[in-house]
Amino acid sequence: MTVKLLIDECLWPGLARQAVDAGYWDATCLRDRGLLGTQDPQVMEYAIAQDYVLVTHNAVDFRGRDGQGGLYGKAEIHPGLICLSTSGAMTVACQQKLFGMLLERLREVPDLINQALELEEQLDGTVTIRHYQIPR
């Protein structure tokens, strides 16, 4: 796979291994890069400089509200943003489920340049996937 994934510290770092096992060889997490505690603007700068698609649960800060605003809304060009969210608890099992669905969806997407993929699980277990431009 050509997509490079960077897992934010708000998510389970084992998602990087899940990505590697699925064939996304260049997947890592902030913990493994020595970047725990890094502020969001610097996380975005690092992801963009290293050509990583950032995977986060911290959607509002990075994508803004309804895909407008946020840190990525201010970037002229970026490799992409992935947001995982749930109406319930963001447990490790929930993260693994959403991330697995995401990895399957990525096989259909040639790149995420200036785009976002957002997976949201509802309380009834249904998952909504949105794919949109950011900034709009």
C-alpha positions, 0 to 999 in steps of 0.5 A: 500500500502507498498510504502512510498512516500515523496513529494519534496518541488518543488511539490504541497504538496497536492499530499500527500493527493492525495496519502493518498486518493488513499490508500497510507497511508504513504505519506507525504511532506517535508513541513509537516516534517519541512524540507523546504529549506533542501539541496538535499543531505540531502533530499535524506539521509532523504528519504533513512533513513526513507524508503521513495520513493522520488517524485520530479520534480528536476529530474536531480539533483537526477537521473542525466542525462539519469538515470546516475549520480545524487545523487541517482546514488551514493547511494548503495541502496535506496527505489526508486525515482519518477520523474514528468516532463513536456515540459510545465508548471508544474501547480498543475493540471498537477502535479495532473494528472501525480501523479494520473497516477503514483499512478495507475502504482505503483499498478503494481510495487511490490517495487522500490528498486534501481529503478526509475519511470519517468513520462513526459508529452509532449506539446501534452498531451501524457505521457511517463512512463519510469521504470529503475534501478538507479544506472544502 
